[in-house]
Amino acid sequence: MSVVPNELTDQVALVTGASSGIGEATAEALAANGASVALAARREDELAELADRIESDGGDALVIPTDVTDESQVETMVETAHEESGRLDILVNNAGVMLLERVEDADTGDFRQMAEVNLLGLMNATHAALPIMQDQGEGHVVNLSSVAGRKAYAGSSAYNATKFGVNGFTEALRQEVTDNSRIRTTLIEPGAVDTELPDHIPSNDQQEQIQGMMESIAPLTGEDIARSILYAVTQPPHVDVNEILIRPTEQEL
Ligand SMILES: NC(=O)c1ccc[n+]([C@@H]2O[C@H](COP(=O)([O-])OP(=O)(O)OC[C@H]3O[C@@H](n4cnc5c(N)ncnc54)[C@H](OP(=O)(O)O)[C@@H]3O)[C@@H](O)[C@H]2O)c1
C-alpha cells in the first residue's frame, strides 16, 4: 500500500504490538512508504517473519523483543530504535489487550494487565521517546485508543478505563508540545477491526457478543487502520491530525 511512494524516506518509526493485527499492518505500510521500522512485541518469531517480509520487499526493519509492561524493557526498546540510525521520528503506541469482563466477575490480574499494557506501556514509551524527539526538533506520537475511549459499554469497564486514559494522556501531551511546533500527536480510535484482539477475552459471554458483532457486519482490517495512520504521519509538518475516529460503515455503537 503506497499513498505517496517513499514519503517517509530517512524516517525511523517504532511500532509496538507489531507482531499481529493493526501493528503488523502499520509497520508494513510505514516501511512500504520508506520508513525504517523498529518492530516491538513479545512474540519474537512473528516479528522476525514480519521483518523478513519487509526486507524482501526492499524495506528496512529491526526486531526489538519487548514486554511493554516492563519499564526497563520499554526504555531499552526506545534506546535501541534510536541508536540504529540516530533518529526516532514516529512512535506508534499500539500494543494492547482487551480482557472484557463485568466488574463483578473480573479477575483483578486482568485489570492490572490492561492498565499496564494499554496505558502505562504507552505512557512510558512516550516518556522515553519525547526527549529524543525534542532534541531532534520533530517527532510524531501516534496512540491507539478505540471507540471505547469515547463510549463506555457494560462489560468493558476496565478496557474503557484504559482507553479513556489514553485519550486524556494524548490530549494533555498535545497541549504540552505545542510550544515545539514540530512535535505532533495523533489519537487513533477504531471501531471493530478483525484481529486477534478478541481471542484473549476471558468471559465466554463477552467473547460471543464480540464475535457475533464481527460476523454481523463487515469489520475493518488492520490495513484500514494502517492507512489512517499513514494519512496522519504524511501530512506537512504544520498539520497535526489530532484524532481519527474510524468505524466500520455498518457499526452502530
Ligand atoms: N481490533 C479491534 O477491534 C480494535 C478496536 C479498537 C482499538 N484497538 C486497539 O488496537 C491495538 C492493536 O490491537 P489489534 O486489534 O491489532 O490486536 P492484536 O492483533 O491482538 O495485537 C495486539 C498486539 O499487542 C501486543 N502486546 C500485547 N501485550 C503486550 C505486551 N505485554 N508487550 C508488548 N506487546 C504486547 C501483541 O504482541 P505480543 O502478544 O507478541 O506481545 C500484539 O502485537 C490495541 O491497542 C487495541 O486496543 C483494536
The ligand as an SDF file (V2000), in Angstrom:
LIG
                    3D

 48 52  0  0  0  0  0  0  0  0999 V2000
   -9.2890   -4.9760   16.9850 N   0  0  0  0  0  0  0  0  0  0  0  0
  -10.1350   -4.0220   17.3320 C   0  0  0  0  0  0  0  0  0  0  0  0
  -11.3540   -4.1250   17.1120 O   0  0  0  0  0  0  0  0  0  0  0  0
   -9.6210   -2.7440   17.9670 C   0  0  0  0  0  0  0  0  0  0  0  0
  -10.5190   -1.6730   18.1080 C   0  0  0  0  0  0  0  0  0  0  0  0
  -10.0800   -0.5120   18.7220 C   0  0  0  0  0  0  0  0  0  0  0  0
   -8.7840   -0.4070   19.1950 C   0  0  0  0  0  0  0  0  0  0  0  0
   -7.9320   -1.4610   19.0480 N   0  0  0  0  0  0  0  0  0  0  0  0
   -6.5860   -1.3050   19.6030 C   0  0  0  0  0  0  0  0  0  0  0  0
   -5.6230   -1.5580   18.5950 O   0  0  0  0  0  0  0  0  0  0  0  0
   -4.4150   -2.0100   19.1980 C   0  0  0  0  0  0  0  0  0  0  0  0
   -3.9050   -3.2330   18.4430 C   0  0  0  0  0  0  0  0  0  0  0  0
   -4.8160   -4.3030   18.6180 O   0  0  0  0  0  0  0  0  0  0  0  0
   -5.1460   -5.3890   17.4900 P   0  0  0  0  0  0  0  0  0  0  0  0
   -6.6020   -5.2930   17.2430 O   0  0  0  0  0  0  0  0  0  0  0  0
   -4.2090   -5.2730   16.3710 O   0  0  0  0  0  0  0  0  0  0  0  0
   -4.9440   -6.7370   18.3380 O   0  0  0  0  0  0  0  0  0  0  0  0
   -3.8340   -7.8860   18.2750 P   0  0  0  0  0  0  0  0  0  0  0  0
   -3.7510   -8.4590   16.9100 O   0  0  0  0  0  0  0  0  0  0  0  0
   -4.1790   -8.7980   19.4040 O   0  0  0  0  0  0  0  0  0  0  0  0
   -2.4850   -7.1120   18.5710 O   0  0  0  0  0  0  0  0  0  0  0  0
   -2.1110   -6.7200   19.8650 C   0  0  0  0  0  0  0  0  0  0  0  0
   -0.6110   -6.5140   19.8720 C   0  0  0  0  0  0  0  0  0  0  0  0
   -0.2290   -6.0690   21.1850 O   0  0  0  0  0  0  0  0  0  0  0  0
    0.9080   -6.8070   21.5710 C   0  0  0  0  0  0  0  0  0  0  0  0
    1.0100   -6.9220   23.0190 N   0  0  0  0  0  0  0  0  0  0  0  0
    0.1100   -7.4030   23.9030 C   0  0  0  0  0  0  0  0  0  0  0  0
    0.6300   -7.4200   25.1390 N   0  0  0  0  0  0  0  0  0  0  0  0
    1.8900   -6.9360   25.0280 C   0  0  0  0  0  0  0  0  0  0  0  0
    2.9540   -6.7170   25.9580 C   0  0  0  0  0  0  0  0  0  0  0  0
    2.8190   -7.0060   27.2680 N   0  0  0  0  0  0  0  0  0  0  0  0
    4.1180   -6.2130   25.4970 N   0  0  0  0  0  0  0  0  0  0  0  0
    4.2770   -5.9340   24.1790 C   0  0  0  0  0  0  0  0  0  0  0  0
    3.3160   -6.1170   23.2590 N   0  0  0  0  0  0  0  0  0  0  0  0
    2.1380   -6.6150   23.6880 C   0  0  0  0  0  0  0  0  0  0  0  0
    0.7450   -8.1810   20.9230 C   0  0  0  0  0  0  0  0  0  0  0  0
    2.0180   -8.7900   20.7430 O   0  0  0  0  0  0  0  0  0  0  0  0
    2.6390   -9.9940   21.6060 P   0  0  0  0  0  0  0  0  0  0  0  0
    1.4920  -10.8680   22.0540 O   0  0  0  0  0  0  0  0  0  0  0  0
    3.5630  -10.6620   20.6350 O   0  0  0  0  0  0  0  0  0  0  0  0
    3.3570   -9.3270   22.7360 O   0  0  0  0  0  0  0  0  0  0  0  0
    0.1550   -7.7870   19.5750 C   0  0  0  0  0  0  0  0  0  0  0  0
    1.1770   -7.4990   18.6600 O   0  0  0  0  0  0  0  0  0  0  0  0
   -4.7410   -2.2570   20.6670 C   0  0  0  0  0  0  0  0  0  0  0  0
   -4.2670   -1.1530   21.4190 O   0  0  0  0  0  0  0  0  0  0  0  0
   -6.2500   -2.3060   20.6900 C   0  0  0  0  0  0  0  0  0  0  0  0
   -6.7740   -1.9340   21.9520 O   0  0  0  0  0  0  0  0  0  0  0  0
   -8.3130   -2.6180   18.4290 C   0  0  0  0  0  0  0  0  0  0  0  0
  1  2  1  0
  2  3  2  0
  2  4  1  0
  4  5  1  0
  4 48  2  0
  5  6  2  0
  6  7  1  0
  7  8  2  0
  8  9  1  0
  8 48  1  0
  9 10  1  0
  9 46  1  0
 10 11  1  0
 11 12  1  0
 11 44  1  0
 12 13  1  0
 13 14  1  0
 14 15  2  0
 14 16  1  0
 14 17  1  0
 17 18  1  0
 18 19  2  0
 18 20  1  0
 18 21  1  0
 21 22  1  0
 22 23  1  0
 23 24  1  0
 23 42  1  0
 24 25  1  0
 25 26  1  0
 25 36  1  0
 26 27  1  0
 26 35  1  0
 27 28  2  0
 28 29  1  0
 29 30  1  0
 29 35  2  0
 30 31  1  0
 30 32  2  0
 32 33  1  0
 33 34  2  0
 34 35  1  0
 36 37  1  0
 36 42  1  0
 37 38  1  0
 38 39  2  0
 38 40  1  0
 38 41  1  0
 42 43  1  0
 44 45  1  0
 44 46  1  0
 46 47  1  0
M  CHG  2   8   1  16  -1
M  END
$$$$
